[in-house]
């Protein structure tokens, strides 16, 4: 497997630096949103968990929108905060063009799959979204085969590889269905969009010399073929 090095003029440009700041800000805003929802719910005693995902029920369809925004406890919220910030920043920075398509599909799709196939219990939390984003970033980096994306994939595995056990069926309050559906969607989408957001590859001087040599040989072949053709001009 050949691994490419992204062009330093691209990855180190002022635009690239602005992009990572923009990605971090967008992810932080979403994290602040779920924190805001949690605080308003706790302070106001609104019991917003009622609007979570309840599979195979009409009322539970509100969970398609609300599930990632709702959390059962401080511990639940805190455990999702940092992974969501990391995954959101990574996908928006590395894969901005595909991210605007991938994020909505994972956000709504992971909940929809659970609504259809999940246990008849209340499902809430951003974990389905997190698993989907992390899977997309990890698999996407491997498929694109450039040093930057692979480096982020390895970092994701080092930080959150242990979360893989969360997709296994289990009893109890943890929604492994959300984890599994998000993970599967992330993998499938990473394969579909594997040709998107590829950074320009660094070129070396010897590659340019080879290209010039190939062009020169091609010109010689064309000139040789033209020399072999009979001349059709002259007086009639």
Rosetta blueprint (number, residue, H / E / L):
1 X L
2 X L
3 X L
4 X E
5 X L
6 X E
7 X L
8 X H
9 X H
10 X H
11 X H
12 X L
13 X L
14 X H
15 X H
16 X H
17 X H
18 X H
19 X H
20 X H
21 X H
22 X H
23 X H
24 X H
25 X H
26 X H
27 X H
28 X H
29 X H
30 X H
31 X H
32 X H
33 X H
34 X H
35 X H
36 X H
37 X H
38 X H
39 X H
40 X H
41 X H
42 X H
43 X H
44 X H
45 X L
46 X L
47 X L
48 X H
49 X H
50 X H
51 X H
52 X L
53 X E
54 X E
55 X L
56 X L
57 X L
58 X L
59 X H
60 X H
61 X H
62 X H
63 X H
64 X H
65 X H
66 X H
67 X H
68 X H
69 X H
70 X L
71 X L
72 X L
73 X L
74 X H
75 X H
76 X H
77 X H
78 X H
79 X H
80 X H
81 X H
82 X H
83 X H
84 X H
85 X H
86 X H
87 X H
88 X H
89 X H
90 X H
91 X H
92 X H
93 X H
94 X H
95 X L
96 X H
97 X H
98 X H
99 X H
100 X H
101 X H
102 X H
103 X H
104 X H
105 X H
106 X H
107 X H
108 X H
109 X H
110 X H
111 X H
112 X H
113 X H
114 X H
115 X H
116 X H
117 X H
118 X L
119 X L
120 X L
121 X L
122 X E
123 X E
124 X L
125 X L
126 X L
127 X H
128 X H
129 X H
130 X H
131 X H
132 X H
133 X H
134 X H
135 X H
136 X H
137 X H
138 X H
139 X H
140 X H
141 X H
142 X H
143 X H
144 X H
145 X L
146 X E
147 X H
148 X H
149 X H
150 X H
151 X H
152 X H
153 X H
154 X H
155 X H
156 X H
157 X H
158 X H
159 X H
160 X H
161 X H
162 X H
163 X H
164 X H
165 X H
166 X H
167 X H
168 X L
169 X L
170 X L
171 X L
172 X L
173 X L
174 X L
175 X L
176 X H
177 X H
178 X H
179 X H
180 X H
181 X H
182 X H
183 X H
184 X H
185 X H
186 X H
187 X H
188 X H
189 X H
190 X H
191 X H
192 X H
193 X L
194 X L
195 X L
196 X L
197 X L
198 X L
199 X L
200 X L
201 X E
202 X L
203 X L
204 X L
205 X H
206 X H
207 X H
208 X H
209 X H
210 X H
211 X H
212 X H
213 X H
214 X H
215 X H
216 X H
217 X H
218 X H
219 X H
220 X H
221 X H
222 X H
223 X H
224 X H
225 X H
226 X H
227 X H
228 X H
229 X L
230 X L
231 X L
232 X L
233 X L
234 X L
235 X L
236 X L
